[in-house]
Protein backbone atom coordinates (compact mmCIF):
# COMPACT_ATOMS: atom_id res chain seq x y z
CA UNK A 1 0.00 0.00 0.00
CA UNK A 2 1.35 3.41 -0.88
CA UNK A 3 0.73 6.92 0.33
CA UNK A 4 0.40 8.62 -3.03
CA UNK A 5 -0.34 7.68 -6.58
CA UNK A 6 2.38 7.22 -9.16
CA UNK A 7 2.03 9.74 -11.93
CA UNK A 8 3.96 7.84 -14.55
CA UNK A 9 0.78 7.31 -16.50
CA UNK A 10 -1.18 10.44 -15.68
CA UNK A 11 -4.02 9.72 -18.04
CA UNK A 12 -4.81 6.70 -15.93
CA UNK A 13 -6.06 8.82 -13.03
CA UNK A 14 -9.60 9.40 -14.24
CA UNK A 15 -12.90 8.52 -12.63
CA UNK A 16 -16.29 8.89 -14.29
CA UNK A 17 -19.36 10.51 -12.77
CA UNK A 18 -22.41 10.48 -15.04
CA UNK A 19 -20.13 10.28 -18.11
CA UNK A 20 -18.04 13.25 -16.95
CA UNK A 21 -14.31 12.83 -16.36
CA UNK A 22 -13.04 13.63 -12.86
CA UNK A 23 -9.26 13.65 -12.44
CA UNK A 24 -8.02 12.17 -9.19
CA UNK A 25 -4.88 10.98 -7.41
CA UNK A 26 -4.30 8.53 -4.54
CA UNK A 27 -2.59 10.57 -1.82
CA UNK A 28 -2.18 9.96 1.93
CA UNK A 29 -4.23 6.76 1.74
CA UNK A 30 -7.30 8.35 0.10
CA UNK A 31 -8.58 9.75 -3.17
CA UNK A 32 -8.07 13.45 -3.91
CA UNK A 33 -10.14 14.92 -6.74
CA UNK A 34 -9.51 17.90 -9.02
CA UNK A 35 -11.73 20.69 -7.69
CA UNK A 36 -12.17 22.33 -11.09
CA UNK A 37 -13.50 19.06 -12.53
CA UNK A 38 -15.98 18.59 -9.69
CA UNK A 39 -17.25 22.16 -9.90
CA UNK A 40 -17.61 21.81 -13.67
CA UNK A 41 -19.76 18.71 -13.26
CA UNK A 42 -22.00 20.27 -10.61
CA UNK A 43 -22.47 23.68 -12.24
CA UNK A 44 -22.04 23.41 -16.03
CA UNK A 45 -20.18 26.72 -15.72
CA UNK A 46 -18.43 27.97 -18.85
CA UNK A 47 -15.72 29.58 -16.69
CA UNK A 48 -15.06 27.22 -13.81
CA UNK A 49 -12.10 29.14 -12.37
CA UNK A 50 -14.18 32.31 -12.20
CA UNK A 51 -17.04 30.39 -10.60
CA UNK A 52 -14.69 29.09 -7.89
CA UNK A 53 -13.38 32.60 -7.29
CA UNK A 54 -16.92 33.95 -6.82
CA UNK A 55 -17.89 30.94 -4.71
CA UNK A 56 -15.03 31.67 -2.32
CA UNK A 57 -15.99 35.35 -2.11
CA UNK A 58 -19.57 34.35 -1.21
CA UNK A 59 -18.37 31.98 1.51
CA UNK A 60 -15.77 33.69 3.75
CA UNK A 61 -15.31 30.59 5.93
CA UNK A 62 -14.57 28.40 2.93
CA UNK A 63 -12.17 31.05 1.62
CA UNK A 64 -10.42 31.35 4.98
CA UNK A 65 -9.78 27.60 5.08
CA UNK A 66 -9.05 27.15 1.38
CA UNK A 67 -5.40 26.38 2.05
CA UNK A 68 -6.27 23.45 4.29
CA UNK A 69 -9.20 22.25 2.18
CA UNK A 70 -7.12 22.13 -1.02
CA UNK A 71 -3.78 20.52 -1.75
CA UNK A 72 -1.91 21.09 -5.05
CA UNK A 73 -1.16 17.68 -6.55
CA UNK A 74 0.23 16.72 -9.98
CA UNK A 75 -2.47 15.91 -12.54
CA UNK A 76 -2.58 15.83 -16.32
CA UNK A 77 -3.64 19.26 -17.61
CA UNK A 78 -5.62 19.88 -20.82
CA UNK A 79 -2.36 20.79 -22.58
CA UNK A 80 -1.06 17.27 -21.93
CA UNK A 81 1.47 18.25 -19.27
CA UNK A 82 1.56 17.35 -15.60
CA UNK A 83 0.67 20.41 -13.55
CA UNK A 84 -0.04 21.13 -9.88
CA UNK A 85 -3.82 21.15 -9.56
CA UNK A 86 -5.89 22.07 -6.52
CA UNK A 87 -7.38 18.85 -5.19
CA UNK A 88 -9.58 17.98 -2.24
CA UNK A 89 -10.37 14.73 -0.48
CA UNK A 90 -13.92 13.56 0.18
CA UNK A 91 -14.28 15.68 3.33
CA UNK A 92 -13.02 18.76 1.52
CA UNK A 93 -15.33 18.19 -1.43
CA UNK A 94 -18.33 17.88 0.86
CA UNK A 95 -17.44 21.31 2.28
CA UNK A 96 -17.06 22.81 -1.20
CA UNK A 97 -20.34 21.27 -2.35
CA UNK A 98 -22.11 23.09 0.49
CA UNK A 99 -21.33 26.32 -1.35
CA UNK A 100 -22.71 25.07 -4.67
CA UNK A 101 -26.49 25.37 -4.97
CA UNK A 102 -26.96 22.44 -7.34
CA UNK A 103 -29.46 19.54 -7.50
CA UNK A 104 -26.55 17.39 -8.67
CA UNK A 105 -24.84 17.57 -5.28
CA UNK A 106 -26.61 14.63 -3.60
CA UNK A 107 -25.89 12.08 -6.35
CA UNK A 108 -22.28 13.26 -6.34
CA UNK A 109 -21.99 12.71 -2.60
CA UNK A 110 -23.29 9.16 -2.99
CA UNK A 111 -20.85 8.60 -5.84
CA UNK A 112 -17.92 9.75 -3.70
CA UNK A 113 -18.94 7.38 -0.93
CA UNK A 114 -19.14 4.49 -3.41
CA UNK A 115 -15.72 5.28 -4.89
CA UNK A 116 -14.18 5.31 -1.42
CA UNK A 117 -15.87 2.04 -0.47
CA UNK A 118 -14.65 0.29 -3.63
CA UNK A 119 -11.11 1.48 -3.04
CA UNK A 120 -11.05 0.14 0.51
CA UNK A 121 -12.40 -3.24 -0.64
CA UNK A 122 -9.80 -3.46 -3.39
CA UNK A 123 -6.97 -2.73 -0.95
CA UNK A 124 -8.25 -5.59 1.21
CA UNK A 125 -8.64 -7.87 -1.80
CA UNK A 126 -6.66 -6.76 -4.92
CA UNK A 127 -8.32 -9.51 -6.96
CA UNK A 128 -11.51 -7.45 -6.94
CA UNK A 129 -9.76 -4.69 -8.89
CA UNK A 130 -8.47 -7.23 -11.41
CA UNK A 131 -11.92 -8.69 -11.88
CA UNK A 132 -13.53 -5.29 -12.37
CA UNK A 133 -10.85 -4.17 -14.81
CA UNK A 134 -11.29 -7.37 -16.82
CA UNK A 135 -15.06 -6.88 -16.95
CA UNK A 136 -14.72 -3.26 -18.08
CA UNK A 137 -12.22 -4.09 -20.80
CA UNK A 138 -14.56 -6.84 -21.99
CA UNK A 139 -17.46 -4.39 -22.03
CA UNK A 140 -15.41 -2.05 -24.21
CA UNK A 141 -14.84 -4.84 -26.71
CA UNK A 142 -11.16 -5.64 -26.20
CA UNK A 143 -10.05 -9.15 -27.26
CA UNK A 144 -9.61 -11.57 -24.37
CA UNK A 145 -5.97 -12.32 -25.21
CA UNK A 146 -5.19 -8.59 -25.22
CA UNK A 147 -6.94 -8.11 -21.87
CA UNK A 148 -4.75 -10.74 -20.21
CA UNK A 149 -1.61 -9.06 -21.53
CA UNK A 150 -2.88 -5.65 -20.40
CA UNK A 151 -3.57 -6.85 -16.86
CA UNK A 152 -0.18 -8.50 -16.72
CA UNK A 153 1.45 -5.27 -17.90
CA UNK A 154 -0.24 -3.44 -15.01
CA UNK A 155 1.29 -5.90 -12.55
CA UNK A 156 4.74 -5.51 -14.13
CA UNK A 157 4.40 -1.74 -13.96
CA UNK A 158 3.38 -1.89 -10.31
CA UNK A 159 6.41 -3.99 -9.44
CA UNK A 160 8.67 -1.45 -11.13
CA UNK A 161 7.17 1.61 -9.41
CA UNK A 162 7.35 -0.17 -6.06
CA UNK A 163 11.04 -0.78 -6.72
CA UNK A 164 11.58 2.88 -7.62
CA UNK A 165 9.84 4.02 -4.47
CA UNK A 166 11.97 1.72 -2.31
CA UNK A 167 15.14 2.97 -4.05
CA UNK A 168 14.56 6.66 -3.42
CA UNK A 169 13.07 7.79 -6.71
CA UNK A 170 10.61 10.67 -6.22
CA UNK A 171 7.10 10.00 -7.45
CA UNK A 172 5.82 12.34 -10.09
CA UNK A 173 8.37 14.01 -12.35
CA UNK A 174 11.18 11.51 -11.74
CA UNK A 175 8.85 8.55 -12.43
CA UNK A 176 7.81 10.26 -15.68
CA UNK A 177 11.40 10.82 -16.76
CA UNK A 178 12.41 7.21 -16.05
CA UNK A 179 9.33 5.90 -17.87
CA UNK A 180 10.22 8.03 -20.89
CA UNK A 181 13.80 6.70 -20.81
CA UNK A 182 12.55 3.10 -20.91
CA UNK A 183 10.07 3.86 -23.69
CA UNK A 184 12.62 5.75 -25.79
CA UNK A 185 15.12 2.90 -25.56
CA UNK A 186 12.41 0.30 -26.20
CA UNK A 187 10.53 1.89 -29.09
CA UNK A 188 12.77 4.71 -30.28
CA UNK A 189 10.09 7.24 -29.35
CA UNK A 190 8.87 8.85 -26.13
CA UNK A 191 5.38 8.05 -24.77
CA UNK A 192 4.20 11.44 -26.04
CA UNK A 193 5.42 10.79 -29.56
CA UNK A 194 4.01 7.26 -29.43
CA UNK A 195 0.61 8.70 -28.50
CA UNK A 196 0.75 11.13 -31.40
CA UNK A 197 1.54 8.31 -33.82
CA UNK A 198 -1.69 6.66 -32.68
CA UNK A 199 -3.64 9.89 -32.93
CA UNK A 200 -4.38 9.96 -29.20
CA UNK A 201 -3.51 13.64 -28.96
CA UNK A 202 -6.72 14.39 -30.85
CA UNK A 203 -9.07 12.98 -28.20
CA UNK A 204 -9.79 14.16 -24.65
CA UNK A 205 -10.86 10.90 -22.98
CA UNK A 206 -9.94 7.25 -23.42
CA UNK A 207 -6.48 8.29 -24.59
CA UNK A 208 -4.32 6.25 -22.22
CA UNK A 209 -1.48 5.07 -24.45
CA UNK A 210 -1.25 1.58 -22.99
CA UNK A 211 -4.95 0.99 -23.56
CA UNK A 212 -4.24 1.49 -27.27
CA UNK A 213 -1.11 -0.61 -27.61
CA UNK A 214 -1.05 -3.68 -29.81
CA UNK A 215 -0.11 -7.07 -28.36
CA UNK A 216 3.51 -6.62 -29.45
CA UNK A 217 3.73 -3.09 -28.05
CA UNK A 218 2.47 -4.36 -24.69
CA UNK A 219 4.90 -7.28 -24.73
CA UNK A 220 7.92 -5.05 -25.41
CA UNK A 221 6.71 -2.52 -22.82
CA UNK A 222 6.61 -5.31 -20.24
CA UNK A 223 10.06 -6.55 -21.29
CA UNK A 224 11.55 -3.08 -20.91
CA UNK A 225 10.01 -2.47 -17.49
CA UNK A 226 10.68 -5.99 -16.16
CA UNK A 227 14.31 -5.72 -17.34
CA UNK A 228 14.65 -2.34 -15.63
CA UNK A 229 13.33 -3.79 -12.37
CA UNK A 230 15.79 -6.68 -12.51
CA UNK A 231 18.76 -4.46 -13.36
CA UNK A 232 17.92 -2.02 -10.55
CA UNK A 233 17.90 -4.92 -8.12
CA UNK A 234 21.09 -6.50 -9.42
CA UNK A 235 22.98 -3.21 -9.33
CA UNK A 236 21.31 -2.07 -6.11
CA UNK A 237 20.46 1.22 -7.81
CA UNK A 238 19.85 4.06 -5.35
CA UNK A 239 18.40 7.45 -6.22
CA UNK A 240 17.38 8.99 -9.51
CA UNK A 241 20.69 8.87 -11.38
CA UNK A 242 21.38 5.17 -10.71
CA UNK A 243 17.82 4.24 -11.65
CA UNK A 244 17.97 6.36 -14.79
CA UNK A 245 20.95 4.29 -15.91
CA UNK A 246 19.01 1.12 -15.11
CA UNK A 247 16.00 2.43 -17.06
CA UNK A 248 18.13 3.07 -20.16
CA UNK A 249 19.73 -0.37 -19.90
CA UNK A 250 16.39 -2.11 -19.33
CA UNK A 251 14.81 -0.31 -22.24
CA UNK A 252 17.79 -1.14 -24.44
CA UNK A 253 17.27 -4.85 -23.83
CA UNK A 254 13.69 -4.53 -25.04
CA UNK A 255 14.77 -2.23 -27.88
CA UNK A 256 17.33 -4.72 -29.15
CA UNK A 257 14.70 -7.46 -29.11
CA UNK A 258 12.28 -5.19 -30.99
CA UNK A 259 14.85 -4.40 -33.66
CA UNK A 260 15.65 -8.10 -34.07
CA UNK A 261 11.97 -8.88 -34.60
CA UNK A 262 11.53 -5.99 -37.03
CA UNK A 263 14.55 -7.23 -38.98
CA UNK A 264 13.03 -10.69 -39.36
CA UNK A 265 9.40 -9.63 -39.90
CA UNK A 266 10.03 -6.56 -42.03
CA UNK A 267 7.37 -4.65 -40.09
CA UNK A 268 7.74 -1.94 -37.42
CA UNK A 269 6.43 -2.77 -33.94
CA UNK A 270 5.26 0.78 -33.22
CA UNK A 271 1.86 0.97 -34.84
CA UNK A 272 -0.79 3.55 -35.65
CA UNK A 273 -3.42 1.03 -34.52
CA UNK A 274 -5.59 2.11 -31.61
CA UNK A 275 -8.88 1.20 -29.94
CA UNK A 276 -10.65 4.52 -30.40
CA UNK A 277 -13.43 2.79 -32.31
CA UNK A 278 -14.41 0.81 -29.22
CA UNK A 279 -17.09 2.07 -26.83
CA UNK A 280 -15.62 4.82 -24.63
CA UNK A 281 -18.31 4.95 -21.92
CA UNK A 282 -16.21 2.93 -19.49
CA UNK A 283 -12.81 4.40 -20.46
CA UNK A 284 -12.33 6.48 -17.34
CA UNK A 285 -13.44 3.70 -15.03
CA UNK A 286 -10.91 1.33 -16.60
CA UNK A 287 -8.19 3.96 -16.27
CA UNK A 288 -8.87 4.30 -12.57
CA UNK A 289 -8.93 0.56 -11.97
CA UNK A 290 -5.70 0.18 -13.93
CA UNK A 291 -3.94 2.69 -11.70
CA UNK A 292 -5.18 0.90 -8.58
CA UNK A 293 -3.84 -2.40 -9.91
CA UNK A 294 -0.45 -0.84 -10.60
CA UNK A 295 -0.12 0.45 -7.05
CA UNK A 296 -1.96 -2.18 -4.96
CA UNK A 297 -0.40 -5.55 -4.14
N, C-alpha and C positions, 0 to 999 in steps of 0.2 A: 504494500500500500504506500502511496506517495502523497506528499503534501501539496504538490502543484502539478498541473498538467504540462506534459511536454508540448512544445510548440513547433516541433519539427514538421508536422503536417498541419498547418494552421487551418486549412479548409475543413479538416475533420471536425472541428469544434463547433458544430451546428446542431441546434435542436429545432424542432418544428412545432409551432403552436398554430393550429387552424391554418395550415399551409403557409405560414409566415416564418421566415428564418430568424432564429434568435441565436446570436453568437454567445458562446459560454466557454469557461475554462475551469478546470478542477484545481482549486487552490485552498490550502489549509483544511483539507478533508471535507470540502463541500463545493457545490457548484456556485460559480459567480457568473452573472449574466450581464451582457452589454446593456447599459441603461438606455442608450439611444434606440436600440432595437425594440426593447420592451415598450417604451413610450410611443414609438411609431406604430406598434401593433394596437395599442390601446386607444390611440387618438386619431390615427389617419392624418396626422399633421403633415403639411407639405414642407415645413421647416422645423424639424424636430429639435434642433439645438436652440432655436429661439423659443420654442414651447417650453423647454426645460428651464431656460433662463427666466421666463415669465412665471412659471410654476414656482420656482424658488423665491421670486420676489413676492408672490402671493402667500407664501408659507414661511414666515421668518424662522420658525423652529427647525423646519427642514433645512433651510439655508444655513442656519447656524451650525448644524451637525453634518453638513454635506461632506466634510473631510473625513468623518468617521463612517458615514454611510457608504461612501464610494471608495474604491481602491483602483488605481490605474493598473491594468494588467495587459499584457501583450495579446492582441487579437488581430486577425487579418482584416485590413481596411479595404474599402471599395477599390482603392488603387492597386490592390494586390500586394501591399507591403504590410509587414507586422508593425503595428503602432500601439502605443499605450492608450488604452480605452477605459473610460470610467465604467467600472463594474460594481454590482452589488450582489450580496448573497440573498437568500430567500427572505430573511428578516428585513434587510434593507429595502428590498423590492416591495414588501408589504407596506413599509412606511411611505415609499414614493407613491404607491398606488393610492394611498389615502388622499393624496393631493390631485388625483386625476379623476374628475367626475365622468366616469365612463361605465356603461352597462357591461362592457367586456371585462371588467375587473374581477368579478366573482369566478367566471370560468378560468381566468388566468391563475387565480390563487389555487384553484383545485388542480390545475395542470402542474404548477410548481410543486405542490405536495406530492403528486404522482411521480414526477421526475426524481424527487429526492428519495422517495420510497424505493423506486426501481434501482437507483444507484446503490443504496444500502444493501438490498437483496443481492445485487450482483457482486458486491465486495465479499459478502458472506459465501456466495456460490458463483464463481466466475463462469461456470458452465451455462448459467442462465443467459449471460451476455452473448456467449457463442451461439446458443440456440436462437436467440432473438435476431442476431445479425444474420444467421443463415436463413431464417424465415423471411427477413426483409429483402435480402438479396434475391431470394427465390421469387418474391412478389414482384420485384422489378424486372424479372425475366432473365437474370444471369444464368448461364449454363452451370450445371451442378459441378462439373470438373473445375471450372474457373472458381466457383465459390470456395471449394476446398483449398485451392491454392491461395486465394485471397485471405482466408482465415489463418492459414499457416503463416502467411507473410506478416500478419498482424502480430502473431506470437513471436516471430523472429525479430521484428521491430521492437517489441516490448523488452525482449532480452537484451538487445543492444542499448536501449535508452536506460535500462536499469544499470547496465555496466558503466555507462557514461556517468550516471549520477554517483555511483559508488567510487568512481575514479576522479571526482572533482571537476567534472565538466559542468558549466553553468547552464541550466535550462533556459530555453529561449533562443537568443541570438547564436550562442555557441553550438547548440544542437543543430540549428539551421545551417550553419557554416559546415559542420562536419557532414551533415546529410548531403549537402551540395557537393562536397568533395568526393564522397562515395559515388554519387550519381554521375558526376563528371567523368570519373575514372572508369565507371562501369559502361556508360552509354555514349560518352563523348559529348554530352550536353548536360546543362544544369536542369534541375526540376522545372524551373520557369520556362526554359527553352523547350523542354520536352512537352510541357503543357501547351505551349503555343503551336507546336507541330500538330498536336491533336485538336487544335481549335478550341481548347478549353478556356482561353482568355476571352472568348466571345460570349460566354454564358455566366450568369451570376450565381446559380445554385447547381448542385450536382456536379461540380467541377473538380472534385478531388482526383488528382492525377492517378493515384493507385487504383481507384475504382474504374479507370478507363484503360488500364494496361492490358495488353494481350497476355496470354499464358507465358510466352517466352520472356516478356518484359518483367513479369512478376517473378519468374524463376531467377533471372539474372539479378533482380533487385534483392531477392533473398540471399543469393550467393554472395553478393557484395557486402551485405550487412552481417551475415553470419561469419564471413571471413574476417571482417573488421572486429567483431566481438572476440573471435578466437585469437587474433593477433594482439589485441589489447591485453588479453589475459596472459598470453605467452610472454609478452614483453613487459608486463606489469606497468602499462602506460599510466601515468599520473598527470592530471592537468590537461589543459586544452592543447598545448603544443604536441605533447606525446601522442594524444589521441587523434590529433589531426594527421600525424604521420601514419598512424595505424589505419585511419579512414582511407587515406590515399592508397596504401598498400592493399587493403581489403578490396577496395574498388578496382584496383588494377588486376587482381586475380580474376574478378568477374569480367572485367573488360577484355582481358586476354582470351578468356573462354568465349566471349561474345564474338570477338574477331575471328577466332578459329571456326566457329559455326558459320559465320557470314562467308568466310572463305570457301567452305565446303558447299553451302547451300546457294550461294550467289544472291542472297536476299538480306537486306538490312533488318536487324532486330527491332530498332526503333521504328514504330509504325504510326501512321496517321489514324489508325482505327481507334474508335472510341465507342462508348455506350450511351451516347446522348439520345439515341432513338428510343431507348427504353423508358418506361414510365418513371417520372421524376418525383412522384408524390411522396415517396418514402426516402428520398435521397438524404435529407438532413438527419433523419432518424438513424439511418445506416452509418452516416459519418460519426454521429455521437457514440453509437455502440462500438464502432471500430476503435475510436480513441480510448474507450474504457478498456477494451480488450488489450490494447497495447500497453496499458499502464497498470492493469490489475492481474495479479497472479495468485 
